[in-house]
Amino acid sequence: CLVKIAGEMVLSFPAGITRHFSSHPSPPVLTFTISQYSRLEQVLPNPQLL
């Protein structure tokens, strides 16, 4: 059985994080992880968003 799911992943952050990034001239890089990534066969990032 092959299942194809196409869509978007949206990340939410607390409202206070925008104040933190706007108050620092060199904001830190945001990183995140995907749990159970090995179960995914293909992940294609949207280059317009990166």
C-alpha positions in Angstrom: 0.0 0.0 0.0 1.4 3.4 -1.0 0.1 6.6 0.6 1.2 10.0 -0.7 0.5 13.0 1.5 1.2 16.4 0.1 0.8 19.6 2.1 2.4 22.1 4.3 3.9 22.1 7.7 3.2 25.2 9.8 5.4 26.0 12.8 3.9 28.2 15.6 6.0 30.3 18.0 4.9 32.3 21.1 4.2 35.9 20.4 7.2 37.0 22.6 9.7 35.5 20.1 9.0 38.2 17.6 10.0 40.9 20.1 13.2 38.9 20.9 14.2 38.7 17.2 13.3 42.3 16.5 15.4 43.6 19.4 18.6 41.7 18.4 20.6 42.9 15.4 21.9 39.4 14.8 19.1 37.0 15.8 20.0 33.4 16.4 19.3 30.7 13.8 16.1 28.8 14.5 16.3 25.0 14.3 13.8 22.3 14.7 13.7 18.5 14.4 11.1 16.0 13.0 10.6 13.0 15.2 10.4 9.6 13.4 11.9 11.1 10.3 13.0 7.7 9.1 9.4 6.8 8.4 9.3 9.6 5.7 10.4 8.6 2.3 10.7 12.1 0.7 10.7 15.6 2.1 10.8 18.5 -0.3 11.3 22.0 1.2 9.7 24.9 -0.5 12.6 27.1 -1.8 10.5 30.2 -1.8 10.1 29.9 2.0 13.8 29.1 2.8 
